[in-house]
Amino acid sequence: MNGEPDNLGRSPTPPPTPVTAEDAGSQALAEALRSSFGLVKIVMLLLVVVFLGSGFFTVGPQQRAIILRFGNPVGQGDKALLGPGLHWSYPYPIDEVIKIAISEIQRVDSTVGWYATREQELLGNLPPAGGSLLPGVEGYVLTADRNILHARATLAYRVNEPVRFLFDYVNATNVIQDALDNALVYAAARFTVDDIRTKEIERFKEAVRRRASDLIEAQQVGVVVDTCDAESSPPRWLDDAFRKVLAAETTRGRVLNEARTYENTALSKAGADAASRINAAESERTRFVKGMESDAERFRELLPMYKTNRDLIVQQRLTETIARVMTNAQDKYFLPDNPEGRARELRLLLNREPPKAKGEGTP
């Protein structure tokens, strides 16, 4: 029997403890907790892997990156820059990755000198044009001839020193924008309104770009100015007056161009006529001189014969001269002087019978 020693003297086996419902619940709870802790460990491990895996990032071919660990850059100078490729850092909030586009062209617009923002223009929400300038609403610049004009500029730049661009200024873009505003006002004050509007547009743009570049370089922002574009507009209540002035300038330019064209044509024609007449006179002079030289040569050849037989040479020259002078005369009569000094009688038949036509037969 249970509880009594057996024949061999061994201790009796204690009776089994009865299992209650409370003990079974505790065991089930312990098993559930053990399973939950295992699942929590797996989840935590996965979370750690995901957390650490989120620190991978990629830098593009036209980018550079800087890792900030608790707000301070990891590395000094150019060593802090990360080139293109795959990189890793501690996830936020331990590290923060800042990417900078170094080859990409970035743009900034001026904030002074114009009557509306680009957003207002895109939305068509322009301020109403009054009968005068509204200084608190509309921006403007003053020109060298003390006129009021609206003007604005857009500057394109590239970041060439990322560390300086990020850490030397709280917001380097605002520094660039301030330099552009200064350059726009500075350049406008050195050009007349006609130069800015029509005559010297490119020079005005270049003056804005040069002034902005000088200011940005002096402040060492870490960027390089690429291009700068500027535009201007008259005060809106003076649009009609400016259009009339522009039309008058256009007409003036057209008339001046026509006058210059006529001047060039007249001068060219006069020059051609003068050259033609000079050439004709030169040719005539050459011909006359050649003729005189030929006559002089012929007279030099006749001189010995003249000295030998003066009367014969005189008679011969006279006959040649009369023949040349009276080329168109039908009949020529030459009466030399009578050696004896007596007069000669010359009888001419004036009403001669007209010559018959060729082929006409006799009656």
C-alpha positions in Angstrom: 0.0 0.0 0.0 1.0 3.5 -0.6 2.8 5.0 2.4 3.9 1.7 3.9 7.5 0.2 3.7 7.8 -2.8 1.4 9.3 -6.1 2.3 12.8 -5.0 1.3 12.7 -2.1 3.7 12.5 0.7 1.1 10.7 3.9 1.8 7.3 4.1 0.5 6.6 6.3 -2.7 4.8 9.5 -1.8 1.4 9.9 -3.3 1.2 12.2 -6.4 0.2 15.8 -5.8 -3.1 16.6 -7.3 -3.0 19.2 -10.2 -5.2 22.1 -9.7 -6.7 24.5 -12.4 -4.6 27.4 -11.0 -1.3 25.5 -11.6 -2.3 24.7 -15.2 -3.0 28.3 -16.0 0.3 29.4 -14.6 2.1 26.9 -16.8 0.3 28.0 -19.9 1.1 31.6 -19.1 4.7 30.8 -18.6 4.8 29.0 -21.9 3.1 32.0 -23.6 5.5 34.5 -22.1 8.5 32.4 -23.2 7.1 32.3 -26.8 6.3 36.1 -26.7 9.8 36.9 -25.4 11.3 34.9 -28.3 9.1 36.7 -30.8 10.0 40.0 -29.3 13.7 39.2 -29.6 13.2 38.3 -33.3 11.2 41.5 -33.9 13.8 43.6 -32.1 16.6 41.9 -34.0 14.7 42.7 -37.2 14.2 46.3 -36.1 17.9 46.7 -35.4 18.7 45.3 -38.8 16.2 47.6 -40.5 17.4 50.6 -38.4 21.0 50.0 -39.4 20.1 49.2 -43.0 18.3 52.5 -43.3 21.7 54.2 -42.9 22.7 53.2 -46.5 22.3 56.0 -49.0 23.4 56.7 -52.6 25.2 59.8 -53.9 24.6 60.7 -57.5 27.3 61.3 -60.1 26.6 65.1 -60.0 26.4 65.2 -56.2 28.5 65.3 -53.1 27.3 64.4 -49.6 28.3 65.4 -46.0 27.4 63.4 -42.9 26.5 65.5 -39.9 26.9 63.6 -36.6 25.0 65.4 -33.9 25.2 68.5 -36.0 29.0 68.4 -36.7 30.5 67.2 -40.0 32.3 63.9 -40.0 35.8 64.8 -41.4 37.6 68.0 -42.1 37.6 70.1 -45.3 37.4 68.1 -48.5 37.7 64.8 -46.5 34.2 65.4 -45.3 32.8 65.2 -48.8 31.5 61.9 -50.0 31.7 61.1 -53.7 29.3 59.3 -56.0 28.3 55.7 -54.9 26.9 53.8 -52.0 27.6 55.0 -48.4 26.5 54.3 -44.9 25.9 56.4 -41.8 24.1 56.0 -38.6 20.4 56.7 -39.1 18.7 59.9 -37.9 18.8 61.4 -35.3 22.4 60.3 -34.8 23.6 61.2 -38.3 22.1 63.5 -40.9 23.1 63.3 -44.6 23.1 66.4 -46.6 23.5 66.1 -50.4 24.7 69.0 -52.6 24.4 69.3 -56.3 27.8 70.5 -57.5 27.3 70.3 -61.3 23.6 71.1 -61.5 22.8 74.7 -62.4 20.8 76.4 -59.7 18.9 79.7 -60.1 17.9 82.5 -57.9 15.6 85.5 -58.7 16.0 89.1 -57.5 13.4 90.3 -55.0 13.7 94.0 -55.7 12.7 96.2 -58.7 9.6 94.3 -60.0 5.9 94.9 -59.5 4.9 91.3 -58.8 6.4 88.0 -57.9 6.7 85.1 -60.3 4.0 83.2 -58.4 1.6 86.1 -58.8 2.4 86.2 -62.5 1.8 82.5 -62.9 -1.5 82.7 -61.1 -2.5 85.9 -62.9 -2.9 87.6 -59.5 -1.1 90.9 -60.4 -1.6 94.0 -58.3 -3.8 96.6 -59.9 -2.0 99.3 -61.9 -2.8 102.6 -60.3 -2.2 106.2 -61.5 1.2 106.3 -59.7 3.8 104.1 -58.2 3.0 102.2 -55.0 6.4 102.0 -53.2 5.1 99.5 -50.5 3.7 97.2 -53.1 5.6 97.6 -56.4 9.4 97.3 -56.6 11.4 99.7 -58.8 14.9 101.0 -59.6 16.2 104.4 -60.4 18.1 105.0 -63.6 21.1 107.3 -64.3 18.8 109.9 -65.8 16.5 109.9 -62.8 13.7 107.8 -64.2 11.7 105.1 -62.5 11.8 101.6 -64.1 10.8 98.1 -63.1 13.6 95.6 -63.5 14.5 92.1 -62.3 17.3 89.6 -62.8 17.8 85.8 -62.7 21.2 84.4 -61.7 22.4 80.9 -62.5 25.2 79.4 -60.5 27.0 76.2 -59.6 28.4 75.1 -56.2 32.1 74.6 -56.4 33.0 74.6 -52.7 30.2 72.6 -50.9 31.7 72.8 -47.4 31.9 76.6 -47.5 28.5 76.8 -49.1 26.9 74.8 -46.3 28.8 75.8 -43.2 30.1 79.4 -43.7 26.5 80.8 -43.9 23.2 80.0 -42.3 21.6 80.2 -45.8 24.0 80.8 -48.7 21.1 81.1 -51.2 20.0 84.3 -49.4 23.5 85.7 -49.6 23.5 85.1 -53.4 20.0 86.7 -53.7 21.2 89.8 -51.7 24.2 90.1 -54.0 21.9 89.9 -57.0 19.5 92.6 -55.6 22.5 94.9 -54.9 23.9 94.3 -58.5 20.5 95.1 -60.1 20.1 98.4 -58.2 23.8 99.3 -58.8 23.7 98.6 -62.5 20.4 100.4 -63.1 21.8 103.6 -61.5 24.6 103.7 -64.1 22.4 103.4 -67.2 19.8 105.6 -68.7 16.3 104.4 -69.2 16.8 104.3 -73.0 20.0 102.3 -72.6 18.3 99.7 -70.4 15.2 99.5 -72.5 16.5 99.5 -76.1 20.1 100.7 -76.8 22.4 98.9 -74.3 20.4 95.9 -73.1 23.3 93.4 -73.3 25.7 95.8 -71.6 23.2 96.3 -68.8 22.9 92.5 -68.3 26.6 92.2 -68.3 26.9 95.0 -65.7 24.5 93.1 -63.4 26.3 89.8 -63.8 29.8 91.4 -63.2 28.6 93.2 -60.1 26.9 90.1 -58.6 30.0 88.0 -59.4 32.3 90.4 -57.7 30.1 90.5 -54.5 29.8 86.7 -54.4 33.5 86.2 -54.9 34.3 88.8 -52.2 32.0 87.1 -49.7 33.4 83.6 -50.6 30.1 81.9 -50.8 31.5 78.8 -52.5 29.7 79.2 -55.9 30.6 80.2 -59.4 28.3 82.4 -61.4 27.3 80.8 -64.7 24.8 83.3 -66.4 22.8 86.3 -65.5 19.7 87.5 -67.3 17.8 90.7 -66.7 14.7 92.3 -68.0 13.0 95.7 -67.6 9.5 97.1 -67.9 8.2 100.7 -67.7 5.8 101.7 -65.0 2.5 100.3 -66.0 0.6 103.5 -66.0 3.2 104.8 -68.5 3.0 101.9 -71.0 1.4 104.0 -73.7 3.9 106.8 -73.4 6.8 104.3 -73.6 5.3 102.5 -76.5 5.0 105.8 -78.4 8.6 106.7 -77.6 9.7 103.3 -78.7 7.7 103.7 -82.0 9.3 107.1 -82.5 12.7 105.6 -81.9 12.0 102.8 -84.4 10.8 105.3 -87.0 13.9 107.4 -86.4 16.1 104.5 -86.8 14.4 103.4 -90.0 14.6 106.9 -91.5 18.3 107.2 -90.5 19.0 103.8 -92.0 17.3 104.8 -95.2 19.2 108.1 -95.3 22.5 106.2 -94.7 21.6 103.7 -97.4 20.9 106.6 -99.9 24.1 108.3 -98.8 26.1 105.2 -99.4 24.4 104.6 -102.8 24.9 108.2 -103.9 28.5 108.2 -102.8 29.2 104.9 -104.5 27.6 106.2 -107.7 29.5 109.5 -107.6 32.7 107.6 -106.9 32.0 105.3 -109.9 31.2 108.2 -112.1 34.3 110.1 -111.0 36.5 107.0 -111.6 34.9 106.5 -115.0 35.5 110.1 -116.0 39.1 110.0 -114.7 39.7 106.9 -116.6 38.3 108.4 -119.8 40.3 111.5 -119.3 43.4 109.4 -118.6 42.8 107.4 -121.8 42.2 110.6 -123.8 45.4 112.1 -122.4 47.4 109.0 -123.2 45.9 108.9 -126.7 46.7 112.6 -127.3 50.2 112.3 -126.0 50.8 109.2 -128.1 49.5 111.1 -131.1 51.7 114.1 -130.4 54.7 111.8 -130.0 53.8 110.1 -133.3 53.5 113.5 -135.1 56.7 114.6 -133.6 58.5 111.5 -134.8 57.0 111.9 -138.3 58.1 115.5 -138.4 61.6 114.5 -137.3 61.7 112.0 -140.1 60.5 114.7 -142.6 62.9 117.3 -141.4 65.9 116.1 -143.5 63.7 115.8 -146.6 62.3 119.3 -145.9 65.7 120.7 -145.8 66.6 119.0 -149.1 63.4 120.0 -151.1 61.3 122.4 -149.2 58.6 123.1 -151.9 58.0 119.4 -152.5 57.4 118.6 -148.8 55.2 121.6 -148.3 53.1 120.7 -151.4 52.8 117.1 -150.2 51.8 118.0 -146.7 49.2 120.5 -148.0 47.7 117.8 -150.3 47.5 115.3 -147.4 45.9 117.9 -145.1 43.3 119.0 -147.7 42.4 115.3 -148.4 42.0 114.7 -144.7 39.9 117.8 -144.1 37.7 117.4 -147.1 37.1 113.7 -146.7 33.3 114.0 -147.4 33.7 116.4 -150.4 32.7 114.9 -153.7 35.1 116.9 -155.9 38.3 118.4 -154.8 40.3 121.0 -156.8 43.6 122.2 -155.9 45.2 125.2 -157.7 48.9 125.7 -156.8 50.4 129.1 -157.2 51.5 130.0 -160.7 55.3 130.1 -160.7 55.1 133.1 -163.0 52.8 135.0 -160.6 50.0 135.3 -163.0 46.4 134.6 -162.0 44.7 131.4 -163.2 41.2 131.0 -164.5 39.0 128.3 -163.0 35.8 127.3 -164.7 33.3 124.9 -162.9 30.2 123.3 -164.3 27.8 123.6 -161.5 24.7 122.0 -163.1 26.2 118.7 -164.2 24.1 115.8 -165.3 23.3 113.6 -162.2 24.9 110.2 -162.4 22.6 107.3 -163.5 21.6 104.6 -161.2 23.4 101.3 -161.6 21.5 98.9 -163.9 19.5 101.7 -165.6 19.6 101.3 -169.4 20.0 104.0 -172.0 16.9 105.2 -173.8 
